[in-house]
Amino acid sequence: MVDFRYQASLAAVAAAISVPAPLLAQDTQGEAVQEQPDDQIVVTGVRQFYRGDFALSEIPQSIDLIEEDTLAQNGIVRLVDALDLNASVARQNTLGGLFDAFAVRGFAGDENLPTGYLVNGFNGGRGFGGQRDTAGIERIEVLKGPSAALFGRGEPGGTINLVTKQARIGDTFGDVAVQYGSFERFRGEVDLNLAVTDNLSVRLIGYAEDADSFRDTVEELRWGFLPSIGLALGENTRLTYDLEKTRVEVPFDRGIVVLNNDFDTVPRERFIGEPGDGDHVARAEGHQLRLQHDFSDRWSALIGASIRDTLLTGFSSDPELAGSRQPVFTDGRSLSRQRRSRLYDSQQIVVRGEVSGEFETGALAHRVLIGADYDQFENFQDFRRVRPPSVASNPSEQAAYIIDILNPVYGRFPLPTPLPQNNRLDVQESFGFFIQDQIELTDRLQIRLGARYDDFSLRTENNITDVISNRSDSRISPQAGIVYELSAPITLYAAYSEGFRANIGTDVTGVIFDPEISRSIEAGAKLSLLDGAVTGTFTLFQLEKENVLASDINNPGFSVAIGEARSRGIELDLNGRLPGDFEFLLSYAYVDAESRSSVLDPNFSFVIEPGDPLINIPDHSLNAQLSKRFILGNRTWMLGAGVQHVGERLGATGTDFVLPDHTLFRIFGEVELVDGVMLNGSVTNLFDTDWYANSYSSLWVIPGAPRTATVSLQFAF
């Protein structure tokens, strides 16, 4: 049953607000600006790190924005679902639904950790705080391509930056929304901006959700509190503080079993874990403090710090992957399982600062960005498990911890007690310094030059083997780009960059891996059509990486080296307004991501050969949607539809197991019932298609949701 205490508490706060929000614009840096009656422009929002003073058309990089309105139209409340809107992003293994994992342009990073992303320019997302909710997100920036020389420590395919909703100084407004969806999903959200004084505002954002799911016995409870405080310290200085406090309670779920490439082996709703394991609990608490100061209309500075703690705990019963211990490959129904426990505790501290400005040397105009950052990531993992015996020893069903996948009976046996497998602390410290200069050679031609210096140290303490491993390294990573305005609607660009990232963790013997080195190149065209009503980017790219890692299947929490990898492809992103007041977005990507080394896994005897595809990376991906607003009955309506296609992709490293392609359709709409009251609805997977989000093995396949409907009511004050 849903706990209405969360929704009630949020709604009570919302009821205190009744002043409508002012009309806000966005400048090139993503700042909110408010127009005053005396034509004075007052900055009420915040600048974004790494951005400098550039329009998107001037940046030699493919950048796609997923706006808050697009998320609301589609009823999206999870980051993983939001990223489906961009074809260059592919889903990866999510640790039983407990963290976010995705690949941009074919490269996913460390499989044993959540995929890192930026939050307001700070490195974040690496801890085990559960899957990110979209509440409090103003927009998602998909920063594709060779940008590691600026951001540092990221994947060469691109970086995701989450821009959160900030307190707007001098404004009072708010809205509250309640949502109901398929599988008894109840959700409440609130967003209130309060002008405490002329110089101080507080923005209170919160959400709570209680839901069943299409998966048998799997229910989820989540909530979050995401306030922001903005303080103007004079006309040119602003201080911003953000808090993140979230909690997720959900069973660990490895998905379904697929035998002999038969995806109808079991129904998609069948849970093959053990309900008696209870929920995994993921908690996160984060703090950000940022200070921005404008020295003049040409020079500004940003400094800030963040700290984020996460904790993940729980038990699970996961299918055994080793063939020698797995009778299901023989009889087609008796699935042996491991029982596992996890206590993952992490802390990440980031301090960074930058100065951006403009100056001239003769006839050349320069826009420079100079900065430095420090990052410390501590990751403690206490992982325990008990494995079933070898099939050859003819164990009892209790000893093998068997579940009948065709007729599951939960709770047949006492729950086995997991034994220590991995008890390890990884501490990574990194320091980086970067400089970038974009030079305007002519009215049409600009070049970008830059470099980043990174220095890192990594210490791993294995409390089981008493092995302590240390490593440090440093490197300079250059970048270069060129932008040429061919004509008013077409701007050509090209960019090259190198990247450098420490591989955290060790192999099972305690050896720390060599750092990952990457090289990226891309070229394309930025489009502005129909007098700017339609904008987009067409891109060709190629990325190469050395010292790539994959999870050690036989030793969870450890990695194995698979050598070199390459990804290359084509992208097209378009969005805007068509004649007839139709709004649309289109995102297409062709990605050819493959291994470039030959590797033999000693535990499972599979071989990775050059040319083998990387796991969970489709060749072709497409997302498109079209919507239109119109007046009917003196009310404003909006109706729209969308489609997503994901091609087939490798489902398990070193095998020929392939996930089939899928095409999903969705419809959505909204109507303003009365002033300030909006009714929204959406239906995803309209034709109830069977589809599969990702997999790690044919025994760990995550099925996608069936047809799902959502309706929400939003009250604006």
N, C-alpha and C positions, 0 to 999 in steps of 0.2 A: 504493500500500500504506500502511496506517495505521502511524504512528510510535508504538510502544507506550512510548517513553521517557517521554512526558508522563504517561500513566496510571500507569506503574510508580512514578514519582517521587511522584505524589500519593498513591498507595496506601501507599507506604512511610511517609509522614508519618502517615497515618490509623492505621496499625497500632499506634502508640504510645499511643493513647487507649482507655480501657476503662471510664470512669466515665459512667453515664447522666446525661442532662441533667435538672435539676430542673424542676418544674412552674412555668411562668411565666404571669403574667396581663398584661393590657394596660390602662393607664389611659387617660384621655381624651386625653392628649398623645402616645400611642404609646410611652410609656416601659415598659421591662420592669421588673417589681418582683418581688422574691423574698420569700416569707414565711418568717421565721425562727421557730425553736421558741419564743422568748420573745415572740412576737407583734410584734416590731419589724419595720417595713417598711423595707427598704434599697433605694434606687434603684440598679439595676445597668445600666440602659440609658441612653438619651439623649433629651432633648427635641427636638422638631422646630421649626425656625424658622417664623415666621409663624403659629403655631398658637394660642398663648395657652392659657388654661385653659378650654376649651369642649368640651362634648359635641357630637357631630355634629348632634343635633336642635336645638341652640341657634344654629347657624351659618346665616345667611340666604344659603345657597348650596347648590347641588347637588353633593354629593361622593360618589364611588363608589370602593370599594376592591377591588383585585384582589389576593387573598392568595396567599402562596407555595404553600399547599396546592392552590389551584385551578390554578396553573401546573403543579405536579407531576402532578396528575390527568390533565391534557390533554397531557402530554409536551411542554410549550412551553419552548423554550430561546432564543427571540428576542423582543425587546421588541415588534417590529412584529406578531408573532403574538399576543402577550399583549393588545395594545390592541384586537384584533378582538373581545375579550370584552365590550367596551363599545360599544354601538351609536352613541354620539355621536362616535366617533372613526373617521375615514375615511383609508384609505391614499392616499398621494401619490407622486409621482415620486421614486425613491430613488437617483438617479445610478448606474444600472447595478447596483443592489444594494449600493452602498458607503456609504450613510448612511441614517439614519432620517428619514422624512418623513411627517407625518400632519396632518390637520386636525381640530380640535375644534369642533363645532357649525358646520361649514362654512367656517371660516377657517384657512388653512394658513401664512401668513407668507411669507417670502422664498423663492422657488423655487430660488435659487442657493445656498442654505445649508441644512444640516440643520435640522430643526425643533428649536428650543430646548426644553429641559425643565429641571426642577430635580433636583438630586441632594442629598438631605438639606437641602433649602431653598436651596441655592446654584444660581445660574444656571449651566447646563452644557449639554452636548449640541450646541453650535454648531460644534464643530470636525469635522474629517474623520477620525475614528478608527475608522470601520467601524460596522456595525450593532451596537447594544448587545445583549449577551448577558444572559440573566436570572439567571445565576449571581451569587450575592451579594446578590440583591434579596429583601428580606423582604416588601415589599408595594409595589404601584403605586397611587398616589392620583391619581384623575382628578378634578381640582378644576375643575369646570365653572362657567362663568358669570362675572359681573362682579367680578373680583378684581384687576384691573390696578392699582387704586389702592393695593393693598397690596403685591403682588409687583413691579410695575413691569416695563416693557419686554416684556411677554408679549402673547399674542394674546387678544382679548376673548372668544373662544369658550371659553377655559379653559387650564389649565396642567397638565402631567403632573409629578408629584413622585415620584421613585424613592427609597424609604426602604431603605437598604442594611442588611445584617446587621452589627451592632455587637458588639464584644467585651463579654461579660458578666462583670463583675467578681466574682470569688469562685467561678466555676463552671468545671468541666472536663467536656467532652462532645464528641461528634463523630459524623460519619457520612461514609461514602464510597460513591459510586454509580458503576456502570458501565452504559452504555446502548448498545444496538445498534438501528439502524433501517433502513428501506428505503434503497436506493441506497448500500449499504455505508457507512452512517454509524456511526462508532465515537466514543464520548464517555466521558470520565471526569471526575468532580467530587469534590471533597473540601471538608469544612467542619469545622474543628477549633477548639474554644475551650479554651484552656489557662490555668488560674489559676497564674500565675507566683509571686505572693505574695497575701496577703489583699487587697491594694489594687491589684494590677496583673494584667491579663489580656491575652492575645493571641489573636486569632481569625484563623486561617489559612484562606483560601478560594481555591481554584484550580480551573481547568477546562482541558481540552484536547479538541479535536474534529478529526477527519479524516473527510472525506465526499466521495463522488461526489454527483451530483444527477441529476434527471430530464432535465436539459439536456445535450445532446451536448457532450462535451469539457470540461465545466465541473466542476471539483473545488474543494474549499475546505479550508483548514487554518486553525484559529484556536485561540488559547490566551489565558488570562488569569490574573493573580495579584492578589488583592483582599484583602489583610490589613487588620486593624483592631486598634488597641491602645487599651485603656481603662485610665486611671489615676485612682484616687480620691485627691484631695488633701484629705482630711478628709471628714467626714460629709456636707457640703453642697456639695462641689465636685468636678467630674469633668472630666478632660481626655481628649479622644478624637482619635486620628489615624487616617486612612484613606488607603490607597494604592490606586491603580488603574493596572495595567500590562497592556496588551492588544496583541494583534497578529492581523491577519486577512490571509490571502493567498487571493485569488480572482480569476478573470478578470472583466473588465468586461463586463456582459451587458445589452444594450438590449432583449432579448426577441425577439418575432416580428414579422412583417410581416402586415398585414391589408389586402387590396386589395378595393375595391368592396364593403366591409362583409361580406366573406366571411371568417369567422374560421377557416375550414378551408383558407385559402390555403397554409399550411405546417403541418406537425405541431407540437404544442406543445413538443416536445423539440428542435426544430431551432435550432442556434446559427448566427447569421449574422454573427458577428464573425470574428476570425482567431486561431486558437489560437497562432500564432507570436508574437502580442503578449505572451504570458506573463501573469502575474498582476499585478493591482494589489495593492499592499501598503499597508495602513492600520495605523498605530500610534498608541497613546494612552498618555500617562503623566499621572496626576493625583494631587494631594495635597490632603487636607482636614485642617484642625486646628480643633477646636472646644472651647471652654471654657464650661461651664455652672455657675452658682452660685445656690443658693437662699439669699436673705437671711433668709427666714422661710417659713412655710407659705403666705404670700400674695404674696410678691414674689420674682422670680427674674430672672436675666440670662443672655443667651447672646451670646457673641462668637465669631467664627471667620473663617477665611480659606481660600481654595482657589486652586490654580493647576493648569491643565490644558493640556498641549501635545499637539498631534496632527500627524501627517504622512501624506499620501496621495501615492503616486507610482505611475506606470504608463502603459502604452500601450493603445490600443483602436482598433478599426475599427468605426465607427458608421454606420448608414445615413444618407445625405444626405437632408435634408428638403425642400430647394427643388425644386419641380416642374420648373423649367427645367434642372436638372442631374441629373434622376432618370429614366432610361429605363424603370424598372420600371412606371411608370404607362402606358407604351405597349405593351410586349411581355409584361408580366406575369411576368417571370422574371429580368431582368438588373438587379440591384440595385447602384447605385453607392454608394460609401462614402467617408467622410472617415477619414483616419488621424489620431489625436489623441494627445497626451501631456499628462500632468497632474503638477504638483508643487504641492500645496496644503499650506501650513504655517500653523498657527494656534496662538495662545496666548491663554488667557483667565485673568484674575486677578480674584478677587472677594474683597472684605473686607466683613463686615457684622456688625452687633450690634443687640441689641434688649433692652428691659426690659419685663416684663409684671407686672401686679399688680392688686390689688383695694383699693378704699376706698369709703367712704360719704360722701355729702353729704346730711345730713338723712335722709329716708326712701328716697333713691335709692342703689342699689348700682351701682358702676362697676367694670368690668374693662377695663383699658387695655393697649394695646400700642404702644410707642414705639420706633422704630428708624431706622437709616440704613444705606446700603450704597454701595459703590464698585465699579464694574465696568470693566475695561479689556479690550477684545477686539482682537487684532491678527490680521489675516487676509491672508496673502500667497498670490497665485495666479500661477503661471507656466503658462499654458495655450497649447498649440501645436496647429496642425492643418494639413492639406493637403486641399483640396477638389477634387472632380472637375470637369472643364470643363463648359461648357454643352452640352446635348444637341445644340443647333443646330450646333455645330462638328464634329459627327460624330467624337468622340474614339475612340481604340482602347479595348478592354476593359481593357488595362493602365493607360492614362491615367485611365480612369474608376474604376479599382480595383473591378472588377465581381466579384460573386459570384452564381452561379446559385442562386436560392432554391429551385428545384425539384430540383436535383441539385448540391448544393454540393461543390466541390473546394477544399480549403484549401491555401494555400501556392502558388497558381498564379503569383503575381507577387512580385518583390522588394518588401519592405515600404517604402512611401513615407516620406520624412523629414518630420515635421511642422515647420511654420514658425511663428515667434512670432505670436500672436494677442492675448494679454492677459498683461501682466506688471505686476502691480499690488499695492500694499500699502494695505490699509484699516486705519486705527487709530480705534477708537471708545472714548471715555471717557465714563462716565456716573456721576453722583452722584445719590442719591435719599434723601429723608427722609420718613418716614411716621408718622402717628399715628392710632390707632383707639380709640374708646371705645364699649363696649357697656353700655348703661344698663338696669337692671332697674326698670321703672316699677311693675309689680305682679308677683304670683307667676306670672302668665300672659303678660305683655307685656314684650318687650324691644325696644330700638331700637339700631341700630349707626350711628355717625357716624365718618367718617374722611376723610383726604386724604393725598395723596402729592405731594411736589415733586420733579420730575426736571429735571436739567440735563445736557445732553450736548454733546460736541464730536466732530466727525468729520473726519478728514483722509484724503484719497486721493492716492496718489502713483502716477501712470501712468508706468512706466519706458520705455514705447515712444514715447509722444507727449511726454514730459517735462512733462505737465500736472499741476499740483498743485492740488487742490480742497480747500476748507475750509468748514465750516459748524458753527454752534452754535445751540442753542435751549434753551428751558426752558418748563415749564408746571406748573400745579397741577391735579391730577386728583382730584376729590372722589368719595366713595362714601357710600351710605346704605342701611340695611336695617332691616327690621322682622320680628320673630318673635312669633307669637301662638299659645299653646297652646289650641286650640279645645276639645280633650278629651284624655283620656289617650292614645288611639291616633292623634290627628291634630294636627299642628302646622302652621299656615299661615305662609308667609313671603313677602317681596318684597324686591327689592334693585335699586339703580341704581348705575352706576359709569361713569366716563370713564377712558380710557387714552391713553397717549402713548408712541410708540416711534420711534426714529430708523430711517430706511431706509438701511441700510448699502450702500455701493457707489455707482455712478454710471450714467448712460446712456453710450452709446458716445462721446459728445463730451466727457465729463468732468464733466457737471453733476450735482451731488448733489441728490437728490430732497427734496421737503418731507417732514417727519416724518409718520408715520401717526397719525391721531387716531381714537379709537373711542368709541362710546357703547353701553352695554349695559343691558338691563333684563330682569328675570325675576321670575316669581311662581310659587308652587306650594305643595305640601303634603308634609310629611314624615310617614310612616306608621310605626306600631308596632302590629302586629296579633298576635293569638293570644298575648297576654301577653308581647309582645316577641320571640316566636319568629320573626316575619317583619317585616323593616324595609324601607323603600323611600322613594322620592321621585318625585313627579309634578311636572313643570315645564313652564311656557310661557315662551318667551324670544324676544327680538328684539335683534339686534346690528347696528350700522352702523359702517362704516369709511370714512375719506377718505384719499386719496393712496395707494391700493393699487397694488402693482407686480406685473408678470409678467415672466418671462424674455424677453429679446430673442432670438428664434429665430435670427436671422441673425448675431447677435454673442454667442456663448456667454460667460457670465460677466458680461454686462451685463443691465440691466433696462429695461423701458419702463413708463410709468405708464398704468394703466387706470382711474384716477379713483376712483369710489365703489362700494361693494358693501354688500349687506345680507343678513343671514341671520336666519331666524325659524323656529320650530318647536315641537315637543312632545317630551317625553322621559318615559319611565317606567323606573325601575330598582327591582327588587325582589329580595330574597334572604333565605334563612333556612331554617327547618325546618318541614315540613308534618306533619300527623298521619300516623302510620305510620312516623315517623323517615325521611322522605324529605327530602333536602337539595336546594335548587334555587336557581337564579339566573335572572333575566329582565332583559334590557335591550332597550328599543325606542326608536327615535328617528325622528321625521319632521323633515327639514331642508329648507328652501327657501332655498338660497343663490344669489344672483344679482348680476350687475353692475347698477349704477345709473347708468352713464355710457355715452356713445357714443364709441368709439375706432376709428380707422382705423390699421392697421399698415402703414407705408409699404413694408416689405420684401416681405411676402407678400400684401398687399392684402386681408386679411380684416378684417371689421368686427365689433366687439363692440357690441351694442345693449343699451339698458336692458332688463332682464328676461332676458337670456341667462344660463344657469346657469354656475356656477363649475366648473372642471375637477375631475373625480374625486370629486364630492360626490353620493352617492345621495340620492334623496328618502326612501326607507324603508330602515331597517336594523333587524335583529333578531338577538339572540343569546340562547339559552336552553339550560339544561341541568338534568338531574334525576339524582340519584344516591341510592343506599341502601346502608347498611351492615348486615351480618347475620352470624350465626354459622353455620358449616357445618364439620363435622368438627373441632370444637374450635378452629377458626381463624376470625379475623375477616376477612371479605371485604367488598369494595365494588365495586359495578357501577354504571355510569352511561352516559348518552347525552346528546348535545347537538345543536343545530342552529343554523346561522348563515345568515341571508338578507341579501343586499345588493342593492338595487335598481339599475336601470340608471342610468348617469351619463355626463356628457359626457367624451369621450376626448381631445379636442384643442380648445384655445381658438380661438374664432372660426370653428368648423366645425359640421357636423351629425353628426360621427362620434361614435357612442355605444357604450359598453361595455355588453354585455347584463347582465341581472341573473343572480344565481346563488344557489342554496341548497345548502349543504354539511352533511352529517351526520357525526357522530363518535361513537365509543363508547370507553369507558375502564374500567379496573378495577384492583384491587390485592388482594393477599392477603398476610397475614403468614405466611411459611413456617415460621419458628421465631422465638423471641423475638429481636427486634432485626434480623431479616432480612425485608425487604419486596420483593415482586415486583410491578412495575407494568407495565401495557401500555395502549396506545391505538392507535386507527386513525382517522385523519382523512380527510376526503373519502371516506367509506365507499363511496359508489356511483360513484366515479371520474368525477365531473362535470368537464367542461371549464369553466374559469372564468378570469377575468382580474383580476389584483390592481390594476393601475393602468395608465395610459398617458400619454404626452406628445404623441403623434402616432399616426396609423394605421401608421406605420413603426417606432414604438417602443412596442410593446404587451407588457406583462409578463404571461406566462401563470402561473396558479396551479398549485400542485403537484397531481399525481394522487393516487390513493389511497396513503397513507403509513402504515406501521405502525412502532411503536416499542415496545421492551421494555427495562426497566431493572431492575437489582438493587441494592438499597440496604442497606447495613450500618450500623446505629447502635451507638455505643459509649457 
